[in-house]
Amino acid sequence: MSQPLASMTGYARAVGTAAGASFACEVKSVNGRGLDVRLRLAPGFDSLEGDIRQLIGKILTRGSVTLGLTVERDRAGAELVVNRRALATVLETIKELGKELDLPRPSLDGILALPGVLEQRDTGREGDEALHAAILDVVSRALIDLTVARRQEGSAMSTVLLGMLLEVERHVERAEAHPARGRDVILARLREQVAALADDIAIPEDRLAQEALLLAAKADIREELDRLRAHIASARQLIQGGGAVGRRLDFLAQEFNREANTLCSKSNAVELTAIGLDLKAVIDQLREQVQNIE
């Protein structure tokens, strides 16, 4: 069974309590070229970073993701502990900077306020393990809710994208049916141009026919129209199939634009050029929308 189309934009929040602590996880995502993860974890919970990143990687494939974790613990069941390794690193850095810069030494309060130096820990190892497991469960729920939100928006975007493809198809059919593409029309226009330039010069009819055939070949947009139809079919298949197809849709949108540009450059009539410009306008909107597809 195919997965629904997903947007890269979404927000979710989940909360929980365990081991004398309450905690909340907020996660939001916006569009990005790949999967870019930024974490803001509560002090003392940096050890969960690897597990959280692994959870995100299992659920999401693209997007700029920001996840924040806040934890409030019951002081009756917790103690403040100095992270000696972090403190030693901070003091060594202060010592090195003191040799280079003439700055006042930081206060003890300032040092202890640095992230990771002072940690609040449960008095029991079992309490820590239970708390960490509960936090990861909340993170998982937030990520699942984020996925639901992204798919809901992706469903709405599917309708929009399919509507844009219909409009692209309509412009392709307009270009297909335009009379300016015909050899007889080109020959008639060539006769008018020759007559306007030199009334007294006689050009053989067979020469005019040859020139008209040459111009018709240069103005032939059959290949561009055929490729546009093929791109429409491929894009519909990707949208209806769903899943992480954003990159492939983005590539197709670029190919749409390439064919529309060629169509405009080959145009031999103002009306056909106008159709090509209408086509490009819809394609630009399509390209903008697919930037947000996972």
C-alpha positions as CSV (number, residue, x, y, z in Angstrom):
1,M,0.0,0.0,0.0
2,S,1.4,3.4,-1.0
3,Q,2.1,6.1,1.5
4,P,0.3,9.4,1.3
5,L,2.1,12.5,0.0
6,A,3.7,14.4,2.9
7,S,4.6,18.1,3.4
8,M,7.8,19.1,5.1
9,T,5.9,21.6,7.3
10,G,4.3,20.6,10.6
11,Y,4.2,21.1,14.3
12,A,3.5,18.7,17.3
13,R,3.7,18.7,21.0
14,A,3.6,15.8,23.5
15,V,3.9,15.8,27.3
16,G,4.4,13.2,30.0
17,T,5.3,12.5,33.7
18,A,7.6,9.9,35.2
19,A,10.0,9.4,38.2
20,G,8.9,12.6,39.9
21,A,9.4,14.8,36.8
22,S,7.1,16.4,34.2
23,F,8.4,17.0,30.6
24,A,7.3,18.3,27.3
25,C,8.6,17.8,23.7
26,E,7.9,20.3,21.0
27,V,8.9,19.5,17.4
28,K,8.4,21.5,14.2
29,S,9.7,21.2,10.7
30,V,9.9,23.3,7.6
31,N,11.2,22.5,4.1
32,G,14.8,21.6,3.6
33,R,17.0,20.0,0.9
34,G,17.8,17.0,3.2
35,L,17.2,16.1,6.8
36,D,18.6,18.8,9.1
37,V,18.0,18.3,12.8
38,R,18.5,20.8,15.6
39,L,18.0,19.8,19.2
40,R,17.4,21.9,22.3
41,L,17.5,19.5,25.2
42,A,17.0,20.3,28.9
43,P,20.3,20.5,31.0
44,G,21.4,17.1,32.1
45,F,19.7,15.2,29.3
46,D,22.4,15.5,26.6
47,S,22.9,11.7,26.8
48,L,19.5,11.3,25.0
49,E,20.7,13.1,21.9
50,G,21.8,10.0,20.0
51,D,18.6,8.1,20.7
52,I,16.5,11.1,19.7
53,R,18.3,11.6,16.5
54,Q,17.9,8.0,15.7
55,L,14.1,8.2,16.3
56,I,13.9,11.2,14.0
57,G,15.9,9.4,11.3
58,K,13.6,6.4,11.4
59,I,10.4,8.5,11.0
60,L,11.5,11.5,8.7
61,T,13.5,11.6,5.5
62,R,13.6,15.3,4.7
63,G,13.0,18.7,6.3
64,S,14.6,21.1,8.7
65,V,13.6,19.8,12.1
66,T,13.8,21.6,15.4
67,L,13.1,19.6,18.6
68,G,12.9,21.0,22.1
69,L,12.8,19.1,25.3
70,T,11.9,20.8,28.7
71,V,12.0,18.9,32.0
72,E,10.8,20.0,35.4
73,R,11.8,17.7,38.3
74,D,10.5,17.4,41.8
75,R,13.4,18.7,44.0
76,A,12.4,16.3,46.8
77,G,13.6,13.4,44.7
78,A,16.5,15.0,43.0
79,E,19.9,16.5,43.7
80,L,22.1,19.0,42.0
81,V,25.4,17.5,40.7
82,V,28.4,19.2,39.2
83,N,29.5,17.7,35.9
84,R,33.3,17.6,36.7
85,R,34.3,16.9,33.1
86,A,32.2,19.8,31.8
87,L,33.5,22.1,34.5
88,A,37.1,21.2,33.8
89,T,36.6,22.0,30.1
90,V,35.1,25.4,30.9
91,L,37.9,26.3,33.4
92,E,40.5,25.3,30.9
93,T,38.9,27.4,28.2
94,I,38.7,30.4,30.6
95,K,42.4,30.0,31.4
96,E,43.4,29.9,27.7
97,L,41.2,32.9,26.8
98,G,42.6,34.8,29.8
99,K,46.1,34.6,28.2
100,E,44.8,36.3,25.0
101,L,42.2,38.7,26.2
102,D,42.2,41.1,29.1
103,L,38.8,40.3,30.5
104,P,37.5,40.1,34.1
105,R,37.2,36.5,35.4
106,P,33.7,35.1,35.3
107,S,31.8,34.6,38.5
108,L,31.1,31.2,40.0
109,D,27.4,31.8,39.4
110,G,28.1,32.5,35.8
111,I,30.2,29.3,35.4
112,L,27.6,27.1,37.1
113,A,24.8,28.6,34.8
114,L,26.6,27.3,31.7
115,P,24.7,24.4,30.0
116,G,25.9,21.0,31.2
117,V,28.0,22.2,34.2
118,L,25.3,21.8,36.8
119,E,23.0,18.9,36.4
120,Q,19.8,17.9,38.2
121,R,19.7,14.2,38.7
122,D,17.5,11.6,40.3
123,T,19.0,10.1,43.4
124,G,18.5,6.6,42.0
125,R,19.8,4.9,38.8
126,E,16.5,3.2,38.3
127,G,14.7,6.5,38.4
128,D,17.0,7.9,35.7
129,E,16.4,4.9,33.4
130,A,12.6,5.1,33.9
131,L,12.7,8.9,33.3
132,H,14.8,8.5,30.1
133,A,12.5,5.8,28.8
134,A,9.4,7.9,29.4
135,I,11.0,10.9,27.7
136,L,11.9,8.9,24.6
137,D,8.3,7.6,24.5
138,V,7.0,11.2,24.6
139,V,9.5,12.2,21.8
140,S,8.2,9.3,19.7
141,R,4.6,10.4,20.2
142,A,5.5,14.0,19.2
143,L,7.2,12.7,16.1
144,I,4.3,10.5,15.1
145,D,1.9,13.5,15.6
146,L,4.3,15.6,13.5
147,T,4.1,13.0,10.7
148,V,0.3,13.0,10.8
149,A,0.3,16.8,10.5
150,R,2.7,16.7,7.6
151,R,0.6,14.1,5.8
152,Q,-2.6,16.1,6.3
153,E,-1.0,19.1,4.7
154,G,0.5,16.8,2.0
155,S,-3.0,15.5,1.2
156,A,-4.2,19.1,0.7
157,M,-1.2,19.8,-1.4
158,S,-1.9,16.7,-3.6
159,T,-5.2,18.2,-4.6
160,V,-3.5,21.6,-5.4
161,L,-0.7,19.9,-7.5
162,L,-3.1,17.7,-9.5
163,G,-5.1,20.8,-10.3
164,M,-2.0,22.6,-11.5
165,L,-1.2,19.6,-13.7
166,L,-4.6,19.8,-15.2
167,E,-4.0,23.5,-16.0
168,V,-0.6,22.6,-17.6
169,E,-2.4,19.9,-19.7
170,R,-5.0,22.5,-20.8
171,H,-2.3,24.8,-22.1
172,V,-0.5,22.0,-23.9
173,E,-3.8,21.2,-25.7
174,R,-4.2,24.9,-26.6
175,A,-0.7,24.9,-28.1
176,E,-1.4,21.6,-29.9
177,A,-4.6,23.0,-31.5
178,H,-3.2,26.4,-32.4
179,P,-3.4,27.0,-36.2
180,A,-0.1,28.9,-36.3
181,R,1.7,25.5,-36.2
182,G,0.3,24.5,-39.7
183,R,2.5,24.6,-42.8
184,D,-0.2,26.3,-44.9
185,V,-0.5,29.1,-42.3
186,I,3.3,29.6,-42.3
187,L,3.3,29.7,-46.2
188,A,0.5,32.3,-46.2
189,R,2.3,34.4,-43.7
190,L,5.5,34.1,-45.7
191,R,3.7,35.3,-48.9
192,E,2.4,38.3,-47.0
193,Q,5.9,39.2,-45.7
194,V,7.5,38.8,-49.2
195,A,4.7,40.9,-50.7
196,A,5.2,43.7,-48.2
197,L,8.9,43.8,-48.6
198,A,9.1,43.7,-52.4
199,D,6.0,44.0,-54.6
200,D,8.1,44.1,-57.7
201,I,10.1,41.0,-57.1
202,A,8.7,37.7,-58.2
203,I,9.7,34.6,-56.2
204,P,8.9,31.2,-57.6
205,E,6.1,29.3,-55.8
206,D,8.3,26.3,-55.3
207,R,10.9,28.4,-53.5
208,L,8.2,29.9,-51.2
209,A,7.1,26.3,-50.4
210,Q,10.6,25.3,-49.6
211,E,11.1,28.3,-47.3
212,A,7.7,27.6,-45.6
213,L,8.7,24.0,-45.0
214,L,12.0,25.1,-43.5
215,L,10.3,27.6,-41.2
216,A,7.7,25.0,-40.2
217,A,10.5,22.6,-39.3
218,K,12.1,25.2,-37.1
219,A,8.8,26.1,-35.5
220,D,7.8,22.5,-34.9
221,I,7.0,22.0,-31.2
222,R,5.8,18.4,-31.5
223,E,8.7,17.0,-29.4
224,E,8.1,19.6,-26.7
225,L,4.4,18.9,-26.4
226,D,5.0,15.1,-26.3
227,R,7.6,15.5,-23.5
228,L,5.3,17.8,-21.6
229,R,2.6,15.2,-21.8
230,A,5.0,12.5,-20.6
231,H,6.1,14.7,-17.7
232,I,2.4,15.3,-16.7
233,A,1.8,11.5,-16.6
234,S,5.0,11.0,-14.5
235,A,4.1,13.8,-12.1
236,R,0.6,12.4,-11.6
237,Q,1.9,8.9,-10.9
238,L,4.3,10.3,-8.3
239,I,1.7,12.4,-6.5
240,Q,-0.9,9.6,-6.5
241,G,1.7,7.1,-5.4
242,G,2.8,9.3,-2.5
243,G,5.8,8.7,-0.2
244,A,9.0,10.7,-0.2
245,V,8.9,11.9,-3.9
246,G,9.7,15.6,-3.4
247,R,13.1,15.5,-5.1
248,R,11.7,13.7,-8.1
249,L,8.8,16.2,-8.4
250,D,11.3,19.0,-8.2
251,F,13.3,17.5,-11.0
252,L,10.2,17.1,-13.1
253,A,9.2,20.7,-12.5
254,Q,12.6,21.8,-13.8
255,E,12.0,19.7,-16.9
256,F,8.5,21.2,-17.4
257,N,10.2,24.7,-17.3
258,R,12.8,23.6,-19.9
259,E,10.2,22.5,-22.4
260,A,8.1,25.6,-21.9
261,N,11.1,27.8,-22.5
262,T,11.9,25.9,-25.8
263,L,8.2,26.2,-26.8
264,C,8.4,30.0,-26.4
265,S,11.7,30.2,-28.3
266,K,10.2,28.2,-31.3
267,S,7.0,30.1,-31.3
268,N,6.1,31.7,-34.7
269,A,3.0,33.5,-33.5
270,V,2.1,36.0,-30.8
271,E,-0.8,33.8,-29.7
272,L,1.4,30.7,-29.3
273,T,4.0,32.7,-27.3
274,A,1.2,33.9,-25.0
275,I,0.2,30.2,-24.5
276,G,3.8,29.4,-23.7
277,L,4.0,32.3,-21.1
278,D,0.7,31.1,-19.5
279,L,2.3,27.6,-19.3
280,K,5.4,29.0,-17.7
281,A,3.4,30.9,-15.1
282,V,1.6,27.7,-14.0
283,I,4.9,25.8,-13.9
284,D,6.5,28.4,-11.7
285,Q,3.6,27.9,-9.2
286,L,4.1,24.1,-9.5
287,R,7.8,24.5,-8.8
288,E,7.2,26.6,-5.7
289,Q,4.7,24.1,-4.3
290,V,6.8,21.0,-4.8
291,Q,9.7,22.6,-2.8
292,N,7.7,21.8,0.3
293,I,7.1,18.1,-0.5
294,E,9.0,15.5,1.5
